[in-house]
Amino acid sequence: MENKLSVKGMSCAHCTGRVKTYLESLDHVSRVHVDLETQTARFESETPVDMDLVIKEITAFGFTAKVL
């Protein structure tokens, strides 16, 4: 299943790397792509992901996230 997030506030490669590393650490997640220009993150998951938890964690990094 494909998941897509808006992640506002990323300003550099370090920011996108932090979000990408976090998403890659989730169980059953693959094909993570975080785009600085469009301020989005896309990833595939074999099982449903608790998107509320994902948003909470990304927000803790100082970004604003929401499901698209």
GIPEHU-V286843 format. One record per residue. RES is the residue in three letters. PHI is phi in whole degrees, -180 to 180 (* if undefined). OMEGA is omega in whole degrees, 0 to 359 (999 if undefined). NEAR is the number of other ideal C-beta (glycine too) atoms within 10 Angstrom. Layout:
((RES,PHI,OMEGA,NEAR) (RES,PHI,OMEGA,NEAR))
//
This chain:
((MET,*,182,10) (GLU,-94,179,8) (ASN,-123,179,18) (LYS,-138,180,11) (LEU,-126,165,22) (SER,-91,179,14) (VAL,-127,182,25) (LYS,-89,176,11) (GLY,106,177,13) (MET,-75,184,24) (SER,-126,183,10) (CYS,-159,180,9) (ALA,-63,177,11) (HIS,-62,179,8) (CYS,-61,181,18) (THR,-65,178,19) (GLY,-63,180,13) (ARG,-65,179,17) (VAL,-65,181,22) (LYS,-62,180,16) (THR,-61,178,11) (TYR,-62,182,18) (LEU,-62,179,25) (GLU,-66,180,13) (SER,-79,181,10) (LEU,-75,178,16) (ASP,-63,174,8) (HIS,65,179,11) (VAL,-106,178,18) (SER,-146,176,11) (ARG,50,180,11) (VAL,-84,176,19) (HIS,-138,178,13) (VAL,-116,186,24) (ASP,-115,180,12) (LEU,-66,184,15) (GLU,-64,181,7) (THR,-93,180,10) (GLN,57,180,19) (THR,-131,173,17) (ALA,-133,177,25) (ARG,-124,176,16) (PHE,-157,177,21) (GLU,-101,175,14) (SER,-139,180,18) (GLU,-75,181,10) (THR,-128,177,8) (PRO,-58,180,9) (VAL,-109,177,18) (ASP,-74,185,9) (MET,-66,176,14) (ASP,-62,178,9) (LEU,-68,179,10) (VAL,-59,179,21) (ILE,-62,180,17) (LYS,-61,181,11) (GLU,-67,180,16) (ILE,-66,177,22) (THR,-63,178,14) (ALA,-63,176,9) (PHE,-77,180,14) (GLY,103,180,10) (PHE,-106,174,21) (THR,-109,182,13) (ALA,-127,174,22) (LYS,-154,179,12) (VAL,-73,176,11) (LEU,-105,999,11))
//
